[in-house]
């Protein structure tokens, strides 16, 4: 499959915080945990349509099913403490969870009560755990507007990969986590690491004779 050559951006830390704060206030209860999983695992939006049977809370891992690339299918991603805690709390919101149920299920939201249009109280209805969440486009658009940050959802993946590169994680490990086959894609995504490399070479001593 041809690789997408579209260049995105790594989101600045302050902007990530603004987006997460806005997501917590969203009517969509799925938005905040979804963004946290994108941020801590680097999964693509389509890959986040996973079932609970692919989440191993004992081993603290998730395994990706169908993916955009061959290298992405079946890869196992460890959950750090924050991602693990988010998924444990999120799972506790559902009753009688079955392995085939989706982590982020199809559900709709509406105001809860006569004064809810004033208080913002929201109720969940039409919950169907056997179907994945179709889209968070509306909630995501409102979130960006509230945060005053304009970026793509896919930029959370860029942010994840760039943070790994900046932390000095080996290329082979980053490619395994991201589900890539080529070094070219690694270079395209690792925005902050590219800047770190530029900063590094700029520290080399000048060699040209005066």
Residue pairs with C-beta under 8 A, 6 or more apart in sequence:
1 68
1 69
1 70
3 69
3 182
3 184
3 185
5 188
7 188
8 152
8 154
8 155
8 157
8 158
8 189
9 151
9 155
9 158
9 191
10 155
10 158
10 159
10 161
10 162
10 163
10 191
10 192
11 19
11 149
11 151
11 155
11 156
11 158
11 159
15 147
15 149
15 151
16 39
16 159
18 147
18 148
18 149
19 35
19 143
19 144
19 147
19 149
19 151
20 32
20 35
20 36
21 147
22 143
22 144
22 146
22 147
23 31
23 32
23 35
23 143
24 32
25 146
26 32
26 139
26 142
26 143
27 109
27 120
27 122
27 139
27 142
28 109
28 136
28 138
28 139
29 93
29 109
29 122
29 124
30 104
30 107
30 133
30 136
30 139
31 136
31 139
31 140
31 143
33 86
33 87
33 89
33 90
33 104
34 48
34 104
34 133
34 136
35 156
36 82
36 83
36 86
37 43
37 48
37 83
37 86
37 87
38 45
38 48
38 153
38 156
38 157
38 160
39 156
39 159
39 160
40 79
40 80
40 82
40 83
40 86
40 160
41 62
41 77
41 79
41 83
41 160
41 177
42 77
42 156
42 157
42 160
42 161
42 164
42 177
42 178
43 62
43 64
43 77
43 157
44 67
44 68
44 72
44 154
44 157
45 153
45 154
46 66
46 67
46 68
47 64
47 65
47 66
47 67
47 68
47 72
48 103
48 104
49 102
49 104
49 132
49 133
50 62
50 63
50 64
50 65
50 102
50 103
51 65
51 99
51 100
51 101
51 102
51 103
52 91
52 97
52 98
52 99
52 100
52 101
52 102
52 103
53 99
53 100
54 62
54 63
54 64
54 65
55 61
55 62
55 87
55 103
56 62
56 63
57 84
57 87
57 88
57 91
60 78
60 79
60 84
61 76
61 77
61 78
61 79
62 76
62 77
62 79
63 74
63 75
63 76
63 77
64 72
64 73
64 74
64 75
64 76
64 77
64 179
65 73
65 74
66 73
67 73
67 75
67 179
68 179
69 179
69 180
69 181
70 181
71 175
71 179
71 180
71 181
72 178
72 179
72 180
73 179
75 176
75 177
75 179
77 177
79 87
87 103
90 103
91 97
91 103
94 101
94 105
94 129
97 129
98 129
100 130
101 129
101 130
102 129
102 130
102 131
102 132
102 133
104 132
104 133
105 127
105 128
105 129
105 130
105 131
105 132
105 133
106 126
106 127
106 128
106 129
106 131
106 132
106 133
106 134
107 124
107 125
107 126
107 127
107 128
107 133
108 124
108 125
108 126
109 122
109 123
109 124
109 125
110 122
110 123
110 125
111 117
111 121
111 122
111 123
112 121
112 122
112 123
113 119
113 121
115 121
116 122
116 123
136 153
140 153
144 150
144 151
157 178
157 189
158 189
158 191
161 174
161 178
161 186
161 189
161 190
162 189
162 190
162 191
162 192
162 193
163 192
164 173
164 174
164 177
164 190
165 174
165 190
165 192
165 193
165 196
166 192
166 193
166 196
171 183
171 186
174 186
174 190
175 181
175 183
175 186
178 185
178 186
178 189
180 186
187 194
